[in-house]
Amino acid sequence: MKLTATMFMTLDGVYQGPGAPDEDRRGGFDRGGWLAPYDDDETGQFILSAYERMDAMLLGRVTWDIWAAYWPLHDSGDPISHGINVLPKHVPSTTLKDPGWQNTHVIDGDVEAAVLELKAKPGRDLLLQGSGVLLRWLLERDLVDELNLIVYPVVLGAGLRLFPERGPTHALELLGSRTTPSGVSIQTFRPTGRATFGTMG
C-alpha cells in the first residue's frame, strides 16, 4: 500500500481543531472550526477521492479518540463515513488497550517496523488523515509516499503546527496543485528526502 497523508492546515501551518470549536482544545486552543467558512464543492470532491482510494487508515491517538466518538454514530453509507467505520484503522499507542471501535488495530511495539509491514501489503492507499504529531514523525523517517496539503486562507496565530520552528529539512516534489473557488490551495507532493542548498548565480 502507498502511505498517503492528507492534512488540513492554515497559512501559518496550524492543523489543530479544523472542524469545530471543541474538536481539539489541547493547550487551551480556542480557535477551532476555522475550516467551515471555506467549505466548497471542489475541496469536498478532492477529499472524497482520497477516501475512495483507501484500503486502510493510519491514525494518531488523538485523531482516533475524536473520530471514535463521532463516526460510529454518523455512518451514512458514503465512501467517507462508511469507509472510516469499516476499513482497518491502525493506531500507534501504548495506552489504548481495548478499542471498542470496529476494525481498530493498536500498534504498541515498533511503530516504524509496523508501518513498513503495512506498506508492504497489497492494496491501494494507507491513508493518514490529520494526526499531525504522527505525520511529523513519519516524515522525519521518510515513510510518507505522498503528501496532500490542503491549505486554507486564514492565519490563526496560535495552535499546533505541522512543522516545528526547528527540525529536519524536507525536500518535496510537486505532483499537482489547484486553488478552489473559496481560496483553498490543494497541493500534492512526493517527499524526496532532505533539502539541498546552493548559491544563486
PyMOL commands that set and color helices and strands:
alter all, ss='L'
color gray80, all
select helices_A, chain A and resi 26-28+36-38+41-52+61-68+71-73+81-86+111-119+132-140
alter helices_A, ss='H'
color red, helices_A
select strands_A, chain A and resi 2-10+54-58+89-92+104-107+125-129+146-152+172-179+185-191
alter strands_A, ss='S'
color yellow, strands_A
deselect
rebuild
show_as cartoon
